[in-house]
Amino acid sequence: MSSSESTNKPSSGQQTVEIEGITLYLGHPDESKTEWIGQTEVLKQLLACWIVVDPRDLPLAPRLVGSPGIGKTTLAISAAKHRQQDLYVYQCTADTRPEDLLITPVLGDQGRILYHASPLVTAMIKGGICLLDEGNRMNEKSWASLAPLLDHRRYVESIIAGITIHAHPDFRCAVTMNEDESTFEIPDYILSRLQPTLTLTHPSRDDELAILQYHLPFVDAELLDLTVEFLQKAHELKLDFSTRDGINMLRYAQKRIASDPDHPLNKDEAWHESLERCLGPEALDLESMAEQRKQDLGGNFLPMGLGDFFFNTNDPLHPDFDEEEDEDEEDDRY
């Protein structure tokens, strides 16, 4: 922290810092307590991104990519714990503005303007770790405001407060992105700053069971086994059901059993009801669901080109007409 900055804690318990004559009210770190189970290699990769190996070296800001509910935020929480640093999470949305990412003015007592630092700026000032969650939901204008932070300059400029904020040497950053259609396409000049890409995959059967047992130690073992088998089958069929879905299913199934002690549902009945209520009736038949998904995506048929609308595939004028193949077919007829 430079000599122009000072930190104190007001009576309200919220920390403040003064930068270039402007007092900023700082945010609070994420207090979630969870463990990263399995896939130790991707945890090592994330920690490696944040190492500095030379005074001239800089930490990297990687992309954590994977389907929803696969554990990207949990990975960041665990990595922050390994580094013994506070984690600050900023939830990106389609309507996130540059000022939302940095400093927000709030009307205080007696008409005074109070400046509240975002989780990102708080992490920059305190030397914490910031996770920009769902980064591919954010528009280019907001990403542009972070360009100097994500390269060798390591600062942001707040137009609202009229100050420049430099990142603490211990500040680290990562961005999560889901593998689905994003609201906005992230420009190349930002993607070149968000490297490398660390891809999370679905856990193995043993790891998935261990994750469910960690989060739901009170759930019956039979229900756990049913859920793991269901999830592993879904992963095999490349369906979008995640470990998070399994956790929600199990919570509801266990609650349904406990909701009527005099006439409790049996485990199998409770589990199937929970599956249908949480994931939809189509989830009761994964094979059919996978087949329907395949058909929705076009099945095994090749996409039609412009020539298909005007010429038969056997017409010499068709762009894909194969003269040699056509001659072979004529020979076979004779």
Phi and psi in degrees as GROMACS dihedral restraints (atoms count N, CA, C in turn):
[ dihedral_restraints ]
;  ai    aj    ak    al  type     phi  dphi    fc
    3     4     5     6     1   -75.0    20    10
    4     5     6     7     1   169.8    20    10
    6     7     8     9     1   -68.4    20    10
    7     8     9    10     1   -17.8    20    10
    9    10    11    12     1   -82.4    20    10
   10    11    12    13     1    -0.6    20    10
   12    13    14    15     1  -116.1    20    10
   13    14    15    16     1   142.3    20    10
   15    16    17    18     1  -141.8    20    10
   16    17    18    19     1   150.2    20    10
   18    19    20    21     1  -121.0    20    10
   19    20    21    22     1   141.2    20    10
   21    22    23    24     1  -148.4    20    10
   22    23    24    25     1   168.5    20    10
   24    25    26    27     1  -120.7    20    10
   25    26    27    28     1   110.1    20    10
   27    28    29    30     1   -69.5    20    10
   28    29    30    31     1   173.4    20    10
   30    31    32    33     1   -62.3    20    10
   31    32    33    34     1   -25.6    20    10
   33    34    35    36     1   -69.5    20    10
   34    35    36    37     1   -13.6    20    10
   36    37    38    39     1    93.9    20    10
   37    38    39    40     1    -9.0    20    10
   39    40    41    42     1   -88.3    20    10
   40    41    42    43     1   128.2    20    10
   42    43    44    45     1   -72.2    20    10
   43    44    45    46     1   148.3    20    10
   45    46    47    48     1  -129.0    20    10
   46    47    48    49     1   160.4    20    10
   48    49    50    51     1  -142.3    20    10
   49    50    51    52     1   143.9    20    10
   51    52    53    54     1  -107.1    20    10
   52    53    54    55     1   125.4    20    10
   54    55    56    57     1  -129.8    20    10
   55    56    57    58     1   119.1    20    10
   57    58    59    60     1    52.5    20    10
   58    59    60    61     1    40.6    20    10
   60    61    62    63     1    82.8    20    10
   61    62    63    64     1    -0.3    20    10
   63    64    65    66     1  -107.0    20    10
   64    65    66    67     1   128.3    20    10
   66    67    68    69     1   -87.8    20    10
   67    68    69    70     1   126.6    20    10
   69    70    71    72     1  -109.9    20    10
   70    71    72    73     1   135.2    20    10
   72    73    74    75     1   -92.1    20    10
   73    74    75    76     1   124.4    20    10
   75    76    77    78     1   -89.8    20    10
   76    77    78    79     1   155.5    20    10
   78    79    80    81     1   -86.8    20    10
   79    80    81    82     1  -177.1    20    10
   81    82    83    84     1  -112.4    20    10
   82    83    84    85     1   146.2    20    10
   84    85    86    87     1   -72.0    20    10
   85    86    87    88     1   160.6    20    10
   87    88    89    90     1   -70.4    20    10
   88    89    90    91     1   130.9    20    10
   90    91    92    93     1  -103.7    20    10
   91    92    93    94     1    12.3    20    10
   93    94    95    96     1   -60.6    20    10
   94    95    96    97     1   139.6    20    10
   96    97    98    99     1  -119.0    20    10
   97    98    99   100     1   112.7    20    10
   99   100   101   102     1  -152.9    20    10
  100   101   102   103     1   164.4    20    10
  102   103   104   105     1  -118.9    20    10
  103   104   105   106     1   145.5    20    10
  105   106   107   108     1   -90.0    20    10
  106   107   108   109     1   121.1    20    10
  108   109   110   111     1  -115.6    20    10
  109   110   111   112     1   126.2    20    10
  111   112   113   114     1    76.9    20    10
  112   113   114   115     1  -178.8    20    10
  114   115   116   117     1    44.6    20    10
  115   116   117   118     1    53.0    20    10
  117   118   119   120     1   -65.9    20    10
  118   119   120   121     1   -24.9    20    10
  120   121   122   123     1   -65.0    20    10
  121   122   123   124     1   -41.6    20    10
  123   124   125   126     1   -70.1    20    10
  124   125   126   127     1   -29.9    20    10
  126   127   128   129     1   -66.0    20    10
  127   128   129   130     1   -43.0    20    10
  129   130   131   132     1   -62.2    20    10
  130   131   132   133     1   -38.6    20    10
  132   133   134   135     1   -64.4    20    10
  133   134   135   136     1   -42.1    20    10
  135   136   137   138     1   -64.5    20    10
  136   137   138   139     1   -45.6    20    10
  138   139   140   141     1   -62.4    20    10
  139   140   141   142     1   -36.2    20    10
  141   142   143   144     1   -63.7    20    10
  142   143   144   145     1   -36.1    20    10
  144   145   146   147     1   -60.3    20    10
  145   146   147   148     1   -29.6    20    10
  147   148   149   150     1   -95.7    20    10
  148   149   150   151     1     0.2    20    10
  150   151   152   153     1   -77.5    20    10
  151   152   153   154     1   144.3    20    10
  153   154   155   156     1  -115.2    20    10
  154   155   156   157     1   119.5    20    10
  156   157   158   159     1  -101.1    20    10
  157   158   159   160     1    -4.7    20    10
  159   160   161   162     1  -159.8    20    10
  160   161   162   163     1   151.3    20    10
  162   163   164   165     1   -55.5    20    10
  163   164   165   166     1   -25.7    20    10
  165   166   167   168     1   -91.1    20    10
  166   167   168   169     1    -1.7    20    10
  168   169   170   171     1   -84.9    20    10
  169   170   171   172     1   159.8    20    10
  171   172   173   174     1  -132.0    20    10
  172   173   174   175     1   148.5    20    10
  174   175   176   177     1   -70.6    20    10
  175   176   177   178     1   157.1    20    10
  177   178   179   180     1   -98.0    20    10
  178   179   180   181     1   157.5    20    10
  180   181   182   183     1  -116.4    20    10
  181   182   183   184     1    88.5    20    10
  183   184   185   186     1   -78.3    20    10
  184   185   186   187     1   161.6    20    10
  186   187   188   189     1   -97.0    20    10
  187   188   189   190     1   129.3    20    10
  189   190   191   192     1  -102.2    20    10
  190   191   192   193     1   110.4    20    10
  192   193   194   195     1  -114.7    20    10
  193   194   195   196     1   138.2    20    10
  195   196   197   198     1   172.7    20    10
  196   197   198   199     1   169.6    20    10
  198   199   200   201     1   -70.1    20    10
  199   200   201   202     1   158.0    20    10
  201   202   203   204     1   -57.9    20    10
  202   203   204   205     1   140.1    20    10
  204   205   206   207     1    80.7    20    10
  205   206   207   208     1    10.8    20    10
  207   208   209   210     1   -89.2    20    10
  208   209   210   211     1   -12.5    20    10
  210   211   212   213     1   113.1    20    10
  211   212   213   214     1    23.0    20    10
  213   214   215   216     1   -64.4    20    10
  214   215   216   217     1   -43.4    20    10
  216   217   218   219     1   -67.7    20    10
  217   218   219   220     1   -39.4    20    10
  219   220   221   222     1   -60.5    20    10
  220   221   222   223     1   -38.2    20    10
  222   223   224   225     1   -61.4    20    10
  223   224   225   226     1   -43.9    20    10
  225   226   227   228     1   -65.4    20    10
  226   227   228   229     1   -39.9    20    10
  228   229   230   231     1   -61.3    20    10
  229   230   231   232     1   -44.5    20    10
  231   232   233   234     1   -65.9    20    10
  232   233   234   235     1   -40.6    20    10
  234   235   236   237     1   -64.5    20    10
  235   236   237   238     1   -39.8    20    10
  237   238   239   240     1   -63.7    20    10
  238   239   240   241     1   -38.5    20    10
  240   241   242   243     1   -64.0    20    10
  241   242   243   244     1   -41.0    20    10
  243   244   245   246     1   -60.3    20    10
  244   245   246   247     1   -36.3    20    10
  246   247   248   249     1   -87.5    20    10
  247   248   249   250     1    -4.1    20    10
  249   250   251   252     1    57.3    20    10
  250   251   252   253     1    46.1    20    10
  252   253   254   255     1  -124.7    20    10
  253   254   255   256     1   152.8    20    10
  255   256   257   258     1   -72.4    20    10
  256   257   258   259     1   144.3    20    10
  258   259   260   261     1  -109.9    20    10
  259   260   261   262     1   132.5    20    10
  261   262   263   264     1  -119.0    20    10
  262   263   264   265     1   128.9    20    10
  264   265   266   267     1  -111.9    20    10
  265   266   267   268     1   126.3    20    10
  267   268   269   270     1  -112.0    20    10
  268   269   270   271     1   124.4    20    10
  270   271   272   273     1   -89.0    20    10
  271   272   273   274     1   109.0    20    10
  273   274   275   276     1   -78.2    20    10
  274   275   276   277     1   143.0    20    10
  276   277   278   279     1  -137.7    20    10
  277   278   279   280     1   172.0    20    10
  279   280   281   282     1   -64.8    20    10
  280   281   282   283     1   -26.7    20    10
  282   283   284   285     1  -104.4    20    10
  283   284   285   286     1    17.6    20    10
  285   286   287   288     1   -64.2    20    10
  286   287   288   289     1   128.2    20    10
  288   289   290   291     1  -102.3    20    10
  289   290   291   292     1   158.6    20    10
  291   292   293   294     1   -53.3    20    10
  292   293   294   295     1   -40.8    20    10
  294   295   296   297     1   -68.9    20    10
  295   296   297   298     1   -27.2    20    10
  297   298   299   300     1   -65.0    20    10
  298   299   300   301     1   -36.0    20    10
  300   301   302   303     1   -69.9    20    10
  301   302   303   304     1   -24.3    20    10
  303   304   305   306     1  -114.6    20    10
  304   305   306   307     1   -81.3    20    10
  306   307   308   309     1  -134.4    20    10
  307   308   309   310     1   133.3    20    10
  309   310   311   312     1  -114.4    20    10
  310   311   312   313     1   124.8    20    10
  312   313   314   315     1   -79.0    20    10
  313   314   315   316     1   136.2    20    10
  315   316   317   318     1  -129.6    20    10
  316   317   318   319     1   136.9    20    10
  318   319   320   321     1   -76.9    20    10
  319   320   321   322     1   119.3    20    10
  321   322   323   324     1  -102.3    20    10
  322   323   324   325     1  -161.9    20    10
  324   325   326   327     1   -62.5    20    10
  325   326   327   328     1   146.4    20    10
  327   328   329   330     1    56.4    20    10
  328   329   330   331     1    29.2    20    10
  330   331   332   333     1    75.3    20    10
  331   332   333   334     1    11.3    20    10
  333   334   335   336     1   -77.0    20    10
  334   335   336   337     1   146.7    20    10
  336   337   338   339     1   -90.4    20    10
  337   338   339   340     1   122.7    20    10
  339   340   341   342     1  -106.1    20    10
  340   341   342   343     1   135.7    20    10
  342   343   344   345     1  -104.0    20    10
  343   344   345   346     1   118.2    20    10
  345   346   347   348     1  -104.7    20    10
  346   347   348   349     1   124.3    20    10
  348   349   350   351     1   -78.0    20    10
  349   350   351   352     1   140.1    20    10
  351   352   353   354     1   -71.7    20    10
  352   353   354   355     1   169.7    20    10
  354   355   356   357     1   -56.2    20    10
  355   356   357   358     1   -36.8    20    10
  357   358   359   360     1   -63.9    20    10
  358   359   360   361     1   -50.7    20    10
  360   361   362   363     1   -66.2    20    10
  361   362   363   364     1   -36.9    20    10
  363   364   365   366     1   -60.7    20    10
  364   365   366   367     1   -43.9    20    10
  366   367   368   369     1   -62.9    20    10
  367   368   369   370     1   -39.5    20    10
  369   370   371   372     1   -60.8    20    10
  370   371   372   373     1   -43.2    20    10
  372   373   374   375     1   -74.2    20    10
  373   374   375   376     1   -41.7    20    10
  375   376   377   378     1   -90.6    20    10
  376   377   378   379     1    -3.1    20    10
  378   379   380   381     1    74.7    20    10
  379   380   381   382     1    39.4    20    10
  381   382   383   384     1  -102.4    20    10
  382   383   384   385     1  -165.5    20    10
  384   385   386   387     1  -115.0    20    10
  385   386   387   388     1   133.0    20    10
  387   388   389   390     1  -113.2    20    10
  388   389   390   391     1   131.3    20    10
  390   391   392   393     1  -107.1    20    10
  391   392   393   394     1   115.6    20    10
  393   394   395   396     1   -86.9    20    10
  394   395   396   397     1   102.1    20    10
  396   397   398   399     1   -85.9    20    10
  397   398   399   400     1   137.1    20    10
  399   400   401   402     1    60.0    20    10
  400   401   402   403     1    48.6    20    10
  402   403   404   405     1   -60.4    20    10
  403   404   405   406     1   -27.6    20    10
  405   406   407   408     1   -80.6    20    10
  406   407   408   409     1    11.9    20    10
  408   409   410   411     1   -96.3    20    10
  409   410   411   412     1    -5.9    20    10
  411   412   413   414     1   -98.9    20    10
  412   413   414   415     1   145.8    20    10
  414   415   416   417     1   -80.0    20    10
  415   416   417   418     1   165.1    20    10
  417   418   419   420     1   -64.5    20    10
  418   419   420   421     1   -35.9    20    10
  420   421   422   423     1   -60.5    20    10
  421   422   423   424     1   -39.9    20    10
  423   424   425   426     1   -69.8    20    10
  424   425   426   427     1   -41.9    20    10
  426   427   428   429     1   -61.4    20    10
  427   428   429   430     1   -36.9    20    10
  429   430   431   432     1   -60.3    20    10
  430   431   432   433     1   -33.6    20    10
  432   433   434   435     1   -67.5    20    10
  433   434   435   436     1   -17.8    20    10
  435   436   437   438     1   -98.9    20    10
  436   437   438   439     1    -3.5    20    10
  438   439   440   441     1   -54.2    20    10
  439   440   441   442     1   -46.6    20    10
  441   442   443   444     1   -69.1    20    10
  442   443   444   445     1   -22.0    20    10
  444   445   446   447     1   -74.5    20    10
  445   446   447   448     1   -32.3    20    10
  447   448   449   450     1   -91.6    20    10
  448   449   450   451     1     5.5    20    10
  450   451   452   453     1  -122.7    20    10
  451   452   453   454     1  -158.2    20    10
  453   454   455   456     1   -66.5    20    10
  454   455   456   457     1   -16.0    20    10
  456   457   458   459     1   -73.6    20    10
  457   458   459   460     1   -39.8    20    10
  459   460   461   462     1    54.0    20    10
  460   461   462   463     1    51.6    20    10
  462   463   464   465     1  -148.8    20    10
  463   464   465   466     1   164.0    20    10
  465   466   467   468     1  -130.0    20    10
  466   467   468   469     1   155.6    20    10
  468   469   470   471     1  -117.7    20    10
  469   470   471   472     1   122.7    20    10
  471   472   473   474     1   -96.2    20    10
  472   473   474   475     1   113.6    20    10
  474   475   476   477     1   -71.2    20    10
  475   476   477   478     1   -34.8    20    10
  477   478   479   480     1   -59.2    20    10
  478   479   480   481     1   -48.6    20    10
  480   481   482   483     1   -93.1    20    10
  481   482   483   484     1   -15.1    20    10
  483   484   485   486     1    72.3    20    10
  484   485   486   487     1    34.7    20    10
  486   487   488   489     1  -134.3    20    10
  487   488   489   490     1   160.3    20    10
  489   490   491   492     1  -109.2    20    10
  490   491   492   493     1   132.0    20    10
  492   493   494   495     1  -116.7    20    10
  493   494   495   496     1   121.4    20    10
  495   496   497   498     1   -95.7    20    10
  496   497   498   499     1   142.7    20    10
  498   499   500   501     1   -76.5    20    10
  499   500   501   502     1   139.0    20    10
  501   502   503   504     1   -60.2    20    10
  502   503   504   505     1   146.6    20    10
  504   505   506   507     1   -56.0    20    10
  505   506   507   508     1   -27.0    20    10
  507   508   509   510     1   -87.7    20    10
  508   509   510   511     1    -2.4    20    10
  510   511   512   513     1   -64.5    20    10
  511   512   513   514     1   134.4    20    10
  513   514   515   516     1  -132.8    20    10
  514   515   516   517     1   158.6    20    10
  516   517   518   519     1  -146.9    20    10
  517   518   519   520     1   150.2    20    10
  519   520   521   522     1  -149.3    20    10
  520   521   522   523     1   159.8    20    10
  522   523   524   525     1  -129.5    20    10
  523   524   525   526     1   133.1    20    10
  525   526   527   528     1   -98.9    20    10
  526   527   528   529     1   145.8    20    10
  528   529   530   531     1  -142.2    20    10
  529   530   531   532     1   133.0    20    10
  531   532   533   534     1   -83.9    20    10
  532   533   534   535     1   149.2    20    10
  534   535   536   537     1   -85.6    20    10
  535   536   537   538     1    69.8    20    10
  537   538   539   540     1  -152.6    20    10
  538   539   540   541     1  -177.2    20    10
  540   541   542   543     1   -67.5    20    10
  541   542   543   544     1   127.1    20    10
  543   544   545   546     1   -92.2    20    10
  544   545   546   547     1   156.4    20    10
  546   547   548   549     1   -68.1    20    10
  547   548   549   550     1   -38.9    20    10
  549   550   551   552     1  -129.7    20    10
  550   551   552   553     1   148.1    20    10
  552   553   554   555     1   -87.8    20    10
  553   554   555   556     1   125.5    20    10
  555   556   557   558     1   -74.8    20    10
  556   557   558   559     1   129.5    20    10
  558   559   560   561     1   -66.1    20    10
  559   560   561   562     1   154.7    20    10
  561   562   563   564     1   -60.8    20    10
  562   563   564   565     1   -35.4    20    10
  564   565   566   567     1   -68.5    20    10
  565   566   567   568     1   -20.1    20    10
  567   568   569   570     1   -86.8    20    10
  568   569   570   571     1   -43.5    20    10
  570   571   572   573     1   -58.3    20    10
  571   572   573   574     1   -34.3    20    10
  573   574   575   576     1   -68.3    20    10
  574   575   576   577     1   -16.5    20    10
  576   577   578   579     1   -93.7    20    10
  577   578   579   580     1   -17.5    20    10
  579   580   581   582     1  -102.6    20    10
  580   581   582   583     1    74.8    20    10
  582   583   584   585     1  -134.9    20    10
  583   584   585   586     1   151.1    20    10
  585   586   587   588     1   -83.2    20    10
  586   587   588   589     1   179.3    20    10
  588   589   590   591     1   -95.6    20    10
  589   590   591   592     1   123.3    20    10
  591   592   593   594     1  -109.3    20    10
  592   593   594   595     1   117.6    20    10
  594   595   596   597     1  -100.0    20    10
  595   596   597   598     1   127.9    20    10
  597   598   599   600     1   -97.3    20    10
  598   599   600   601     1   135.5    20    10
  600   601   602   603     1  -111.1    20    10
  601   602   603   604     1   169.1    20    10
  603   604   605   606     1   -66.9    20    10
  604   605   606   607     1   144.8    20    10
  606   607   608   609     1   -70.8    20    10
  607   608   609   610     1   159.4    20    10
  609   610   611   612     1   -68.2    20    10
  610   611   612   613     1   171.8    20    10
  612   613   614   615     1   -60.3    20    10
  613   614   615   616     1   -47.7    20    10
  615   616   617   618     1   -63.4    20    10
  616   617   618   619     1   -42.0    20    10
  618   619   620   621     1   -66.4    20    10
  619   620   621   622     1   -40.3    20    10
  621   622   623   624     1   -66.1    20    10
  622   623   624   625     1   -39.0    20    10
  624   625   626   627     1   -63.7    20    10
  625   626   627   628     1   -42.4    20    10
  627   628   629   630     1   -63.8    20    10
  628   629   630   631     1   -37.3    20    10
  630   631   632   633     1   -65.7    20    10
  631   632   633   634     1   -44.9    20    10
  633   634   635   636     1   -63.4    20    10
  634   635   636   637     1   -41.2    20    10
  636   637   638   639     1   -65.5    20    10
  637   638   639   640     1   -35.7    20    10
  639   640   641   642     1   -64.6    20    10
  640   641   642   643     1   -45.6    20    10
  642   643   644   645     1   -80.8    20    10
  643   644   645   646     1   -26.4    20    10
  645   646   647   648     1  -131.6    20    10
  646   647   648   649     1    63.9    20    10
  648   649   650   651     1   -66.7    20    10
  649   650   651   652     1   -13.4    20    10
  651   652   653   654     1   -92.8    20    10
  652   653   654   655     1    -2.7    20    10
  654   655   656   657     1   -87.4    20    10
  655   656   657   658     1   143.1    20    10
  657   658   659   660     1   -60.4    20    10
  658   659   660   661     1   140.6    20    10
  660   661   662   663     1   -61.6    20    10
  661   662   663   664     1   -34.9    20    10
  663   664   665   666     1   -64.6    20    10
  664   665   666   667     1   -39.5    20    10
  666   667   668   669     1   -67.0    20    10
  667   668   669   670     1   -37.3    20    10
  669   670   671   672     1   -61.2    20    10
  670   671   672   673     1   -45.3    20    10
  672   673   674   675     1   -64.1    20    10
  673   674   675   676     1   -43.1    20    10
  675   676   677   678     1   -59.1    20    10
  676   677   678   679     1   -41.1    20    10
  678   679   680   681     1   -70.6    20    10
  679   680   681   682     1   -41.4    20    10
  681   682   683   684     1   -63.7    20    10
  682   683   684   685     1   -43.0    20    10
  684   685   686   687     1   -61.1    20    10
  685   686   687   688     1   -41.9    20    10
  687   688   689   690     1   -62.5    20    10
  688   689   690   691     1   -48.3    20    10
  690   691   692   693     1   -64.4    20    10
  691   692   693   694     1   -42.3    20    10
  693   694   695   696     1   -63.7    20    10
  694   695   696   697     1   -37.6    20    10
  696   697   698   699     1   -65.5    20    10
  697   698   699   700     1   -41.5    20    10
  699   700   701   702     1   -63.2    20    10
  700   701   702   703     1   -42.0    20    10
  702   703   704   705     1   -62.3    20    10
  703   704   705   706     1   -41.8    20    10
  705   706   707   708     1   -62.1    20    10
  706   707   708   709     1   -36.2    20    10
  708   709   710   711     1   -87.7    20    10
  709   710   711   712     1     4.1    20    10
  711   712   713   714     1    60.2    20    10
  712   713   714   715     1    39.7    20    10
  714   715   716   717     1   -92.8    20    10
  715   716   717   718     1   160.1    20    10
  717   718   719   720     1   -89.3    20    10
  718   719   720   721     1    30.8    20    10
  720   721   722   723     1   -91.4    20    10
  721   722   723   724     1   135.4    20    10
  723   724   725   726     1  -117.7    20    10
  724   725   726   727     1   173.3    20    10
  726   727   728   729     1   -60.0    20    10
  727   728   729   730     1   -36.0    20    10
  729   730   731   732     1   -59.7    20    10
  730   731   732   733     1   -40.0    20    10
  732   733   734   735     1   -60.8    20    10
  733   734   735   736     1   -41.2    20    10
  735   736   737   738     1   -62.7    20    10
  736   737   738   739     1   -39.8    20    10
  738   739   740   741     1   -63.1    20    10
  739   740   741   742     1   -44.9    20    10
  741   742   743   744     1   -65.0    20    10
  742   743   744   745     1   -40.5    20    10
  744   745   746   747     1   -57.8    20    10
  745   746   747   748     1   -48.2    20    10
  747   748   749   750     1   -66.1    20    10
  748   749   750   751     1   -39.1    20    10
  750   751   752   753     1   -59.4    20    10
  751   752   753   754     1   -45.8    20    10
  753   754   755   756     1   -68.3    20    10
  754   755   756   757     1   -42.0    20    10
  756   757   758   759     1   -60.5    20    10
  757   758   759   760     1   -44.4    20    10
  759   760   761   762     1   -65.9    20    10
  760   761   762   763     1   -36.9    20    10
  762   763   764   765     1   -67.5    20    10
  763   764   765   766     1   -37.8    20    10
  765   766   767   768     1   -65.1    20    10
  766   767   768   769     1   -38.4    20    10
  768   769   770   771     1   -65.4    20    10
  769   770   771   772     1   -39.9    20    10
  771   772   773   774     1   -82.3    20    10
  772   773   774   775     1   -13.9    20    10
  774   775   776   777     1   -71.1    20    10
  775   776   777   778     1   -24.0    20    10
  777   778   779   780     1  -134.0    20    10
  778   779   780   781     1    83.3    20    10
  780   781   782   783     1   -58.7    20    10
  781   782   783   784     1   -29.3    20    10
  783   784   785   786     1   -75.0    20    10
  784   785   786   787     1   -33.4    20    10
  786   787   788   789     1  -136.1    20    10
  787   788   789   790     1    66.4    20    10
  789   790   791   792     1   -69.3    20    10
  790   791   792   793     1   144.9    20    10
  792   793   794   795     1   -66.9    20    10
  793   794   795   796     1   146.5    20    10
  795   796   797   798     1   -73.0    20    10
  796   797   798   799     1   161.8    20    10
  798   799   800   801     1   -60.4    20    10
  799   800   801   802     1   -44.0    20    10
  801   802   803   804     1   -65.9    20    10
  802   803   804   805     1   -42.0    20    10
  804   805   806   807     1   -65.0    20    10
  805   806   807   808     1   -42.8    20    10
  807   808   809   810     1   -64.2    20    10
  808   809   810   811     1   -40.3    20    10
  810   811   812   813     1   -65.9    20    10
  811   812   813   814     1   -45.7    20    10
  813   814   815   816     1   -66.9    20    10
  814   815   816   817     1   -36.7    20    10
  816   817   818   819     1   -63.4    20    10
  817   818   819   820     1   -42.6    20    10
  819   820   821   822     1   -64.2    20    10
  820   821   822   823     1   -41.1    20    10
  822   823   824   825     1   -58.7    20    10
  823   824   825   826     1   -46.2    20    10
  825   826   827   828     1   -68.3    20    10
  826   827   828   829     1   -41.1    20    10
  828   829   830   831     1   -71.4    20    10
  829   830   831   832     1   -35.7    20    10
  831   832   833   834     1   -85.9    20    10
  832   833   834   835     1   -39.5    20    10
  834   835   836   837     1  -114.7    20    10
  835   836   837   838     1    -4.4    20    10
  837   838   839   840     1    98.3    20    10
  838   839   840   841     1   153.2    20    10
  840   841   842   843     1   -62.9    20    10
  841   842   843   844     1   -27.2    20    10
  843   844   845   846     1   -65.6    20    10
  844   845   846   847     1   -22.2    20    10
  846   847   848   849     1   -70.6    20    10
  847   848   849   850     1   -12.0    20    10
  849   850   851   852     1   -69.7    20    10
  850   851   852   853     1   -18.9    20    10
  852   853   854   855     1  -132.9    20    10
  853   854   855   856     1    90.1    20    10
  855   856   857   858     1   -65.3    20    10
  856   857   858   859     1   -37.2    20    10
  858   859   860   861     1   -61.5    20    10
  859   860   861   862     1   -47.1    20    10
  861   862   863   864     1   -65.4    20    10
  862   863   864   865     1   -37.7    20    10
  864   865   866   867     1   -63.7    20    10
  865   866   867   868     1   -41.7    20    10
  867   868   869   870     1   -65.4    20    10
  868   869   870   871     1   -39.8    20    10
  870   871   872   873     1   -65.8    20    10
  871   872   873   874     1   -40.7    20    10
  873   874   875   876     1   -64.9    20    10
  874   875   876   877     1   -40.6    20    10
  876   877   878   879     1   -61.9    20    10
  877   878   879   880     1   -39.8    20    10
  879   880   881   882     1   -63.6    20    10
  880   881   882   883     1   -41.8    20    10
  882   883   884   885     1   -67.1    20    10
  883   884   885   886     1   -39.1    20    10
  885   886   887   888     1   -62.4    20    10
  886   887   888   889     1   -31.8    20    10
  888   889   890   891     1   -88.4    20    10
  889   890   891   892     1     4.1    20    10
  891   892   893   894     1   109.8    20    10
  892   893   894   895     1    -4.4    20    10
  894   895   896   897     1    58.0    20    10
  895   896   897   898     1  -140.6    20    10
  897   898   899   900     1   -98.3    20    10
  898   899   900   901     1     8.2    20    10
  900   901   902   903     1   -82.4    20    10
  901   902   903   904     1   140.9    20    10
  903   904   905   906     1   -75.4    20    10
  904   905   906   907     1   143.2    20    10
  906   907   908   909     1   -65.2    20    10
  907   908   909   910     1   144.2    20    10
  909   910   911   912     1   -76.9    20    10
  910   911   912   913     1   141.1    20    10
  912   913   914   915     1  -100.4    20    10
  913   914   915   916     1   177.5    20    10
  915   916   917   918     1   -62.2    20    10
  916   917   918   919     1   -35.9    20    10
  918   919   920   921     1   -63.6    20    10
  919   920   921   922     1   -26.3    20    10
  921   922   923   924     1   -65.1    20    10
  922   923   924   925     1   -24.8    20    10
  924   925   926   927     1   -79.8    20    10
  925   926   927   928     1   -18.2    20    10
  927   928   929   930     1  -114.8    20    10
  928   929   930   931     1   -26.8    20    10
  930   931   932   933     1  -133.2    20    10
  931   932   933   934     1   145.7    20    10
  933   934   935   936     1   -68.2    20    10
  934   935   936   937     1   151.3    20    10
  936   937   938   939     1   -63.3    20    10
  937   938   939   940     1   -21.2    20    10
  939   940   941   942     1   -90.3    20    10
  940   941   942   943     1    -2.3    20    10
  942   943   944   945     1   -76.8    20    10
  943   944   945   946     1   130.1    20    10
  945   946   947   948     1   -56.2    20    10
  946   947   948   949     1   -21.3    20    10
  948   949   950   951     1   -83.5    20    10
  949   950   951   952     1    -8.9    20    10
  951   952   953   954     1   -69.2    20    10
  952   953   954   955     1   136.2    20    10
  954   955   956   957     1   -57.1    20    10
  955   956   957   958     1   -29.2    20    10
  957   958   959   960     1  -100.7    20    10
  958   959   960   961     1    14.0    20    10
  960   961   962   963     1   -63.4    20    10
  961   962   963   964     1   130.2    20    10
  963   964   965   966     1  -109.3    20    10
  964   965   966   967     1   106.0    20    10
  966   967   968   969     1   -64.0    20    10
  967   968   969   970     1   -40.0    20    10
  969   970   971   972     1   -65.8    20    10
  970   971   972   973     1   -41.6    20    10
  972   973   974   975     1   -64.0    20    10
  973   974   975   976     1   -38.7    20    10
  975   976   977   978     1   -64.9    20    10
  976   977   978   979     1   -39.1    20    10
  978   979   980   981     1   -65.4    20    10
  979   980   981   982     1   -38.6    20    10
  981   982   983   984     1   -61.8    20    10
  982   983   984   985     1   -39.6    20    10
  984   985   986   987     1   -67.1    20    10
  985   986   987   988     1   -37.3    20    10
  987   988   989   990     1   -66.1    20    10
  988   989   990   991     1   -39.6    20    10
  990   991   992   993     1   -60.9    20    10
  991   992   993   994     1   -39.6    20    10
  993   994   995   996     1   -64.9    20    10
  994   995   996   997     1   -31.9    20    10
  996   997   998   999     1   -70.6    20    10
  997   998   999  1000     1   -26.3    20    10
